[in-house]
């Protein structure tokens, strides 16, 4: 993957918000695909529930106050 001038400029200027916006525009925008089925579950609400349950199982807090 080659950086373009915009990415390089934003990185050098420490513009993290602009950098990630440029990154997503260059490398991610064409690859985004919505899923309608996840783990055999259909529909937006069911897919959302699958994501929620997955991340509940794998989440580890960074501090002890959680």
Legacy VTK file of the C-alpha trace (Angstrom):
# vtk DataFile Version 3.0
C-alpha trace
ASCII
DATASET POLYDATA
POINTS 66 float
0.000 0.000 0.000
1.420 3.320 -0.989
0.631 6.500 0.890
-0.567 9.417 -1.150
0.392 13.059 -0.466
-2.727 13.736 1.600
-2.066 10.815 3.938
1.568 11.764 4.317
0.746 15.420 5.006
-1.884 14.588 7.605
0.443 12.147 9.336
3.315 14.657 9.399
0.990 17.360 10.753
-0.268 14.944 13.418
-3.819 15.514 12.178
-5.153 12.172 13.384
-8.790 12.875 12.530
-7.921 13.984 9.005
-5.473 11.110 8.606
-8.045 8.432 9.447
-10.693 10.074 7.256
-8.223 10.063 4.352
-7.172 6.481 5.149
-10.768 5.222 5.097
-11.496 7.121 1.893
-8.454 5.667 0.158
-8.420 2.096 1.468
-11.817 1.231 2.932
-14.665 2.975 1.111
-14.767 0.579 -1.837
-14.542 -2.493 0.374
-17.503 -1.788 2.659
-20.261 -4.345 2.332
-23.302 -4.571 4.540
-24.179 -7.963 5.920
-27.716 -9.158 6.179
-26.875 -12.570 7.646
-24.518 -13.294 10.534
-24.153 -16.687 12.200
-27.401 -17.781 10.562
-29.324 -14.771 11.917
-31.188 -12.543 9.451
-32.163 -8.879 9.690
-30.624 -5.748 11.163
-31.744 -6.359 14.748
-30.525 -9.952 14.789
-27.166 -9.064 13.237
-26.748 -6.256 15.785
-27.546 -8.695 18.580
-24.894 -11.138 17.285
-22.250 -8.388 17.284
-23.270 -7.274 20.768
-23.083 -10.784 22.194
-19.734 -11.452 20.535
-18.105 -8.313 21.923
-19.610 -8.892 25.380
-17.782 -12.249 25.453
-14.397 -10.932 24.317
-14.316 -7.540 26.058
-11.598 -6.980 28.641
-11.485 -3.638 30.475
-8.220 -1.674 30.610
-8.655 -0.823 34.272
-9.944 -2.455 37.424
-12.853 -0.038 37.968
-15.047 -1.856 35.426
LINES 1 67
66 0 1 2 3 4 5 6 7 8 9 10 11 12 13 14 15 16 17 18 19 20 21 22 23 24 25 26 27 28 29 30 31 32 33 34 35 36 37 38 39 40 41 42 43 44 45 46 47 48 49 50 51 52 53 54 55 56 57 58 59 60 61 62 63 64 65
